[in-house]
Amino acid sequence: MRVVVPVLTAMCLVNAAYAAEPIKKIPVAAQNQDTEATAQVIVKYKEGVVTAQGASGPGGTRIFTVDADEADAFAARLRFRPEVEEVALDLIVRNPPMPSQPFKVPSSMRSAGVIPANAPTDPGFVNQISWEPPGEAKEGVQNLLAGYLASEQVRKLRVGVLDSGFYPVSDIDYAGGYNLSALGGDYGPEYLESEVDPSCTDPHGTAVAGIIGATTNNGVGIAGILDAELIATRVLSCGSGILSDTALGIRWLAGDPTVTQAPPLSEPVDIINASLGSPVSSCPFYLQDAIDYAHRKGILVVVAAGNESADASEYTPANCQNVIAVGSVNERGEPSDFSNHGDAVDLAALGELVATINLEGEVSRWYGTSFASPLVAGAAGLLKQANPALTPDELRNELVATSRPFPEPQTAGSAEDEPVEETPITLGAGIADSGKSVENVISQLDQLRPEIRPALDAIERCNREAYLANAPAGMDYSRLFEVTATNVELASEDEFYAIFRSTETGDKVLLKQARETRFLVRDVNPDREQLWFDVCDSEGRACRYGKSLPM
């Protein structure tokens, strides 16, 4: 009998090291005399080439299942075929090994520090170091409270979490999810670990999801960075899986119609977090293609750099293009000794004593780049709330440009008391600072907002009494306003300046469209009504800023 997808019975060991070989290498314990180990070879054909095999998989790929001992030779033969563009073996992928075990925070150990009056009221907030402002001996924090308070939300973001270990806890309201891990079972709608694999008690996905989107101000647990719709995407089985499922999960979250293994989402997500990795020196084409697809759809992919104290360029997806790879620092801003590093890392965030929740919904502290990554994903989400028009590249650039420099490294003295410089560990541009990044984006938006003033205040209309005395029937000049939009240029003939009014239900009604930079809007009262500006198509849709800019 041949096992179509390898079954790894030891996969629930969350702290096991990464497998250094492709999936064809299966632990002996997972096999018996009646089974034969197999490997998956993933093939991408050249565009327009018709083959007998066809290309029916996600992104135009085809997956061949072959005997493990024949996988390398089979892949080598395919590479020489003229119709083949790319060939790669599937790989084992895991959550990064835990540098230290998480632990529950008893109420007696919780911080007694001063909490700002405008902070979230969740009982675990006192332990969320990353929300604090930077200061002496606290350069590793993300200043999240400042970003959280400054970023206005008009629509909920959608965030996909690629992981396993999702548990039903009162502090997380999953908007949906799916099991896309073929390891040890079949794809299916049940994504909670307690339903798919009751023997597994690893809540890694719950901890990651809690950092991003735990329900805030509900009197339990912690404060989530975003009031987001969380899509739990189970691409691992109790912490381990195959890399092609990670690529599949990215495509599913991005709305790729070639994904047939799960029903399509109602709409794609805005941000994807992937706290997982596989040791391989280059990003496999099928994973890079999936990330590129999401990138083209305007979706930011944030990934953990890894916890092997190694060069992140030797681990995927940290070494893929079009991702933000996040390293770990401690509260003081010093690089964590376990964090992967190097040029593949974009920036760093707190990865030690990160407060989130466990499978029982209790406040706990966690270690690793797995938990630095969702801090950056949440910080990016606050930027996306402030300006939904930001592209993945713009989000990355904002986070990098506003990151804080790392504190100066300490030097050690020699026997003669001469300072000895230590080789610095590279963790990207700096330490993510949500307060600075949101402030910068809002400042940019303020420059884009048009000027609005009463129409009769214009110099050329200074004879107010004459205008008022000769007002046409039904014209109320006190509700006639002039809009000047000189800081935003129309990019094409299909774009129009647009003014919207908020309704009592929170919806927006289109009041006026124009192609001139200066135009009049009637029947409004800016002192009592919320008005919005945007650049949209002729029907007031497909707007540039997604949520319109408040005027």
RAWO-V152246 format. One record per backbone hydrogen bond with DSSP energy under -0.5 kcal/mol. NH is the residue of the N-H (numbers start at 1). CO is the residue of the C=O. E is the energy in kcal/mol with one decimal. If there is no record, write none. Layout:
# RAWO-V152246
<<NH/CO/E> <NH/CO/E>>
This chain:
# RAWO-V152246
<<3/36/-1.4> <4/2/-0.7> <8/6/-0.6> <9/7/-0.8> <11/8/-1.5> <13/10/-1.6> <14/12/-1.6> <16/13/-1.9> <23/90/-1.8> <25/22/-2.1> <26/24/-0.9> <30/27/-1.8> <31/28/-2.0> <35/32/-1.8> <36/1/-0.7> <39/66/-2.9> <41/64/-2.9> <42/40/-0.5> <42/88/-3.3> <43/62/-2.7> <44/86/-2.6> <45/60/-0.8> <46/83/-2.7> <49/46/-2.0> <51/49/-0.5> <57/61/-3.4> <60/57/-1.7> <61/58/-0.7> <62/43/-2.2> <64/41/-3.0> <64/62/-0.5> <66/39/-2.6> <66/64/-0.6> <68/37/-2.0> <70/67/-1.4> <71/67/-0.6> <71/68/-1.1> <74/70/-2.6> <75/71/-2.7> <76/72/-2.3> <77/73/-2.2> <78/74/-1.9> <79/75/-1.8> <80/76/-0.7> <80/77/-0.8> <81/78/-1.6> <84/81/-1.4> <85/44/-2.8> <86/44/-2.0> <88/42/-2.0> <90/40/-2.6> <92/21/-0.6> <93/241/-2.3> <94/277/-2.5> <95/239/-2.1> <103/365/-1.6> <105/363/-2.5> <106/104/-0.8> <109/106/-1.9> <110/107/-0.9> <119/116/-1.7> <124/221/-2.8> <125/122/-2.1> <126/123/-0.7> <127/124/-1.8> <128/125/-1.8> <129/127/-1.8> <131/128/-1.8> <132/129/-2.0> <135/138/-0.5> <138/135/-2.6> <140/331/-2.7> <141/138/-0.6> <142/130/-1.2> <143/132/-1.3> <144/130/-1.4> <145/131/-1.6> <147/143/-1.3> <148/144/-3.2> <149/145/-2.5> <150/146/-1.4> <151/147/-1.8> <152/150/-0.8> <154/152/-0.5> <159/229/-2.4> <160/271/-2.8> <161/231/-2.3> <162/160/-0.6> <162/273/-2.7> <163/161/-0.7> <163/233/-2.2> <167/165/-0.5> <169/167/-1.0> <172/169/-1.4> <174/172/-0.7> <175/230/-2.2> <176/230/-1.0> <178/232/-1.8> <179/188/-3.0> <180/178/-0.8> <180/234/-2.6> <182/180/-0.7> <184/182/-0.5> <185/182/-1.3> <188/179/-1.7> <191/189/-0.7> <193/166/-2.5> <194/166/-0.5> <195/192/-1.6> <196/192/-2.3> <197/193/-2.5> <200/197/-2.2> <203/201/-0.8> <205/164/-2.2> <206/165/-1.7> <207/203/-2.3> <208/204/-2.2> <209/205/-2.8> <210/206/-2.3> <211/207/-1.5> <212/208/-1.4> <213/209/-3.2> <214/210/-2.0> <215/171/-3.3> <218/215/-0.5> <224/214/-1.2> <224/222/-0.6> <225/211/-1.6> <226/212/-2.9> <228/226/-1.4> <229/157/-2.9> <230/173/-0.6> <230/228/-0.8> <231/159/-2.8> <232/176/-2.4> <232/230/-0.7> <233/161/-2.5> <233/231/-0.7> <234/178/-2.3> <234/232/-0.8> <235/163/-1.5> <235/233/-1.2> <236/163/-1.1> <237/240/-4.5> <238/236/-0.6> <240/237/-1.1> <241/93/-2.4> <243/91/-2.7> <245/242/-1.4> <246/242/-0.9> <247/243/-2.0> <248/244/-2.1> <249/245/-2.7> <250/246/-2.1> <251/247/-2.2> <252/248/-2.5> <253/249/-2.5> <254/250/-1.5> <255/252/-1.3> <256/251/-2.7> <259/256/-1.6> <260/258/-0.7> <269/253/-2.1> <270/158/-3.5> <271/158/-1.5> <272/300/-2.9> <273/160/-2.7> <274/302/-2.6> <275/162/-0.7> <276/274/-1.3> <277/94/-2.5> <278/316/-2.3> <279/19/-0.5> <280/278/-1.1> <280/314/-0.7> <287/284/-0.8> <288/284/-2.5> <289/285/-3.0> <290/286/-1.2> <291/287/-2.4> <292/288/-2.9> <293/289/-2.0> <294/290/-2.1> <295/291/-2.6> <296/292/-2.4> <297/293/-1.3> <298/295/-1.6> <299/294/-2.6> <300/270/-1.7> <302/272/-3.1> <302/300/-0.5> <303/324/-2.9> <304/274/-1.6> <305/326/-2.5> <309/338/-2.3> <312/341/-3.4> <314/311/-2.0> <315/312/-1.8> <316/278/-3.0> <319/315/-1.5> <320/317/-2.0> <324/301/-2.1> <325/323/-0.6> <326/303/-2.3> <327/347/-2.1> <329/349/-1.9> <330/334/-2.5> <333/330/-1.9> <336/328/-2.4> <339/336/-1.1> <340/306/-2.6> <341/310/-2.4> <342/426/-2.6> <345/342/-1.7> <346/325/-2.4> <347/325/-1.4> <348/430/-2.6> <349/327/-1.9> <351/329/-2.5> <352/329/-0.5> <354/366/-2.6> <356/364/-2.6> <358/362/-1.7> <361/358/-2.1> <364/356/-2.7> <365/103/-2.5> <366/354/-2.0> <368/351/-3.3> <371/368/-1.6> <372/368/-0.8> <373/369/-2.4> <374/370/-0.7> <375/371/-0.6> <376/372/-1.5> <377/373/-2.4> <378/374/-2.6> <379/375/-2.0> <380/376/-2.7> <381/377/-1.9> <382/378/-1.9> <383/379/-1.4> <384/380/-2.3> <385/381/-2.3> <386/382/-1.8> <387/383/-2.3> <388/545/-0.6> <390/387/-2.0> <395/391/-2.7> <396/392/-2.4> <397/393/-2.7> <398/394/-2.4> <399/395/-2.3> <400/396/-2.6> <401/397/-2.9> <402/398/-1.9> <403/400/-1.0> <404/431/-2.8> <412/420/-1.1> <414/418/-1.5> <417/414/-2.1> <420/412/-2.2> <421/419/-0.5> <426/424/-0.5> <427/425/-0.6> <429/346/-2.9> <431/404/-2.7> <432/348/-2.6> <434/142/-2.8> <435/142/-0.6> <437/433/-2.1> <438/434/-2.7> <439/435/-2.0> <440/436/-2.2> <441/437/-2.1> <442/438/-2.6> <443/439/-2.0> <444/440/-1.8> <445/441/-2.3> <446/442/-2.4> <447/443/-1.2> <448/444/-0.7> <448/445/-1.0> <449/445/-1.4> <451/484/-2.3> <453/482/-1.9> <455/480/-2.6> <457/454/-1.8> <458/455/-1.3> <461/458/-1.5> <462/459/-1.7> <464/462/-2.4> <467/463/-1.7> <468/464/-2.8> <469/465/-2.6> <470/466/-1.4> <471/468/-1.1> <475/472/-2.2> <476/474/-0.6> <477/475/-0.7> <479/476/-2.0> <480/477/-1.4> <481/479/-0.5> <481/521/-3.1> <482/453/-3.2> <483/519/-3.2> <484/451/-2.5> <485/483/-0.5> <485/517/-3.4> <486/484/-0.7> <495/492/-1.4> <496/536/-2.5> <497/514/-3.0> <498/534/-2.6> <499/512/-2.4> <500/532/-2.6> <501/509/-2.3> <502/530/-2.3> <503/507/-2.9> <506/503/-1.6> <509/501/-2.7> <511/499/-3.1> <512/499/-1.5> <514/497/-2.0> <519/483/-2.3> <521/481/-3.0> <524/479/-1.8> <528/525/-1.9> <529/525/-2.8> <531/529/-0.7> <532/500/-2.3> <533/549/-2.7> <534/498/-1.9> <536/496/-2.3> <537/541/-2.9> <540/537/-2.1> <544/535/-3.2> <546/543/-0.8> <547/545/-2.7> <548/546/-0.5> <549/533/-2.9> <551/531/-2.5>>
